[in-house]
Amino acid sequence: MGKYGRGDTSWFTHDRFGMFIHWGLYSMLARHEWIKHREERSDAEYQVYFDLFEPDMFNPKEWAKAAREAGMKYMVVTSKHHEGFCLWDSKYTDYKATNTPIKKDLLKEIVEAFRAEGLKVGFYYSLLDWHHPDFTLDGCHPLRNKAKKEEYDKGRDMTRYAQYMRDQVTELLTNYGKIDIIWFDFSYPGPNGKGRDQWESEKLVKLVRSLAPDIIIDNRLDLPGSGDIVTPEQYTPDKGMVDEDGNPVVWEGCQTFSGSWGYFRDEATWKSPKMCIEMLINHVSRGGNLLMNVGPTSRGYIDHRAMDRLASFGKWMKYNGRSIYGCGQAPSEFKAPDDCRYTYNPKTNRLYIHFFSWPFKHIHLPGLADKVKYAQLLCDGSEIHFSSTVAQTGMTSGSPSGAVTLNLPVVVPQQAGEVPVIEIFLK
């Protein structure tokens, strides 16, 4: 179990696909969730957004429905981001949704909506808090270039702030039913940063484990051995992730549809539906999960661009989800051909080949000779003929030694979607 215990990741490595939700006051500025830092805004300059925050179109049932229809099985929502604003009715701060014009515990409604759709629930909780009166100046702070540290920090106490965090985490893990994931973000240790000592990470982890022994904790507390998952951000590892001893680790990539986590009105680098689906496949084929982010608007709805990408996931997952759920990295002896990715379900002993580019008539699968029982196009369950016969002349497409050749239709059914999948039943 290790010094800090271990959460239950069995459901996590089965479900593979979740929704990240970044939502807070920064949605009003609509140009990145780090905007207070980027534009070096003071609390006084930022106050107008708190005073006017009123998401009148807030309907988390629509968010949850979109997530479920996309094929997502869990969600993680920003209960508090770096700006310090809390979506719930915390008794430890006045900087919370119930004190804005909306006057609601927004987190409570989000949790209830997602649970009603059958999704597991996770909370993101920022270790940073640029609004809290005990949070000291550092290299990430909005006032890093405008205030003198000695003057700014006078009367501030990170020990009190660490207690504040534990008090709030206690609220989150006791007032909202069973929470499946807690996602702390983030540590930046060093002379002008903050890490385990400032967060009092060991106390925090012990508190979390005492309140929720099975909960999954991420790895951003600067406390080796305390995290259940590794969390690469905004990149896809090119192979399965391992620890310092070379053992596979449970990991989850967190990604955005565009370049921002919070709602960004003018962001233009939106990933195409095909790129998003390929991203999901790449994660699972390398043994990881994908946590795909949406940033709702300040009026409380998910904008059409994000809804379109979610719908694209759903359209593909409807017919191909079996190649994702319960699947992971294929055994090392199976080498996927160019422009293809394998996923593998160890319980059913089925191998899935995902085609990023559809070949003409044939494809050779190395190392699978005498190992294939049956093959079918996953989207419609139609048989795919195969052989492992070595070609005698240059006029036929025979299998190279040790390979199986799949005989492919020239055109795949429309429901195969952006990335066709063939399901291989292994002997």
C-alpha positions, 0 to 999 in steps of 0.5 A: 500500500505504501506510506500514504495508502492507495486509492482504487484505480480499478474502475478508472483503468476500465472507464478510460475517458472523463470530462474535465470542467474548468469554470469560475470567474475567469469565464467572464473575462473569456480569455484564459483561466490564468488571466489574473496572473497574465494581466497582473490584476489586483484583487480590487481590479478583479472584484467586478467579476465576483460582483456580477457573476450570474450564470443565468443559463446554468444547467448542469443536467445539459453538461452531464448529458453531453458527457454521458453521450460523448462516452465519458464515465467520470468528471473532474470539476474545478471546485476552486481554481487559482483565483480562489473563487469557490463554486460551493457554499464553504463556511471558511470563505466569503469568496464563493458562488452563494455570495454572487448574484447567482446565490447558488451552491453550483457545485452541489447541482453539478455533482447531482446532475453528473451522478444522475447520468451515472458518472463518477465524480471528482473535484479539482482543488487548487493549491494556489489561491491568489485571493486568500489573505494568508497566501504569500507572494511568489513567482506565480502571483499576479502581483509578483512584479507590482508588490514587494514581498516583504511588505506584501507578506506582512501578517500573512501565514502559509500555516494558516492557509494550509489549515484553510485548505484542509478545512475546505477539503474536509467540506468537499469530502464530507458534504457531497457524498462519495467523491471518486477523485481529488485532483490537486493542482499544482506544486512549483517548489523552489526559492520563488515557489511553493511545494510540499512544505508550504502546502503541508502535503503530508497532513493533507494526504493523510486527511484525504485518506482518513475521509475517503480511503479509496479516493484517487489522488493525483501526483501534484502535491510534491510528495513522492509516493502520495499520488495514485495517478501520473498526470501529463498535461497538454501532451500525449506520451509516445509510449506507456508511462513507467516509474523509476523502476520501469514498472507501468504506472496508472496515468491520465492525460489532461487535454483541451479542445483548444489552447485554454482550459477556461472559456476563451471566446477568441481561441482559434486553435480548436482540434478537429473531431478526428484529432480528438478521437485519435487523441483518445485512442493514443492515450488508451493504446499507451495504457492511459486515460483521457481527461478532456476539458470543457470550459463553460461560458459565464452564463453557464452553458457549454458553447457550440464548439465544445458541444460539437466535439463532444458529439463527435466523440459520442458518434464514434464511441457509440459503435467503437467504445468496446475498443476503449472501455476495459482496454489498455496497451497491447502485449509488447509482442504485438506491433501495430502497423504504420498509421494504426494503434492497438488497444487490448482487452485482457479479460476478453482477449481481444485486440483492436486495431484502429486505422488512422489511415484506411489502407487499400484492400490489405494490411499485414499484422506482424506476429499474429500468425496462428493467433487469430480466431476471428476478425470483424469490423467493430462498427457493424460486426461484419466479418473480415477475412484473414490469412497467413499464407506466404505469397508465391508470386508478386501478383498476390498480397500474401502474408509476410512470415509470422504475420496475418493479412486482413482482407479489407473492404475498399469502403468502410460503413459510414458508422465506422466514423473518423477512425475505423476499428477492427476487432480481433478475437485471439485464440 
